[in-house]
Amino acid sequence: VLTRYGPTDFLAPMGNERVPDRTEESDAEGNFSFADVVVGVDYTVVASHPEHGRRTEPFLSVADGELSEPIQVVLQAGSRVRGTVTDSSNLVIEGASVRLSRLSVGSLEEGAGVLRAQTGPAGAYGFENVTQGFYNLTVQHPGFGKTQIQRVEVAGQEEVVHDIQLEVAHLIAGIIRNADNGAPVVGAKVEAYS
């Protein structure tokens, strides 16, 4: 994938996922090329493969219509992200929803790369072959509050472990009544602030 960035485009809001200028597949020898690129623009090359991971080569400058030297992109199989979900009594929680959301490059917003899992009978979850980058890890289960760990870094290590403890969800509830006759008020807007 080849994506073009001008001097101010890198930090500009681009939505949740950048749209590549061009996409190619590497050939039998691993070679790729993008012809007729615009001179004087910085490019980012992103190479990915389901079994070999993902790698980003940012800010490649193009002069005289070609790169100064060939790019060698080395893909490394992704890491494993795993953990156990428990309650405040250290009892495992089966069936908790676990979401690992890749953050967009140059942003704190979640991008399109979202992985989902559920905890098993031992409260364990796991994601295999997670590519390098930063992620938000979110865990929730009915009856418990939602917990999020922000900016989990996956940087080529073999395994990233995050055990999560969920707290019992607390509830604010009530009834809205008319002051004159005590009847319930239907459609009242109720807001809570912290």
Summary of the structure (lengths in Angstrom):
residues: 194
radius of gyration: 23.5
end to end distance: 43.7
largest distance: 81.8
contacts: 465
relative contact order: 0.16
helix: 0%
strand: 42%
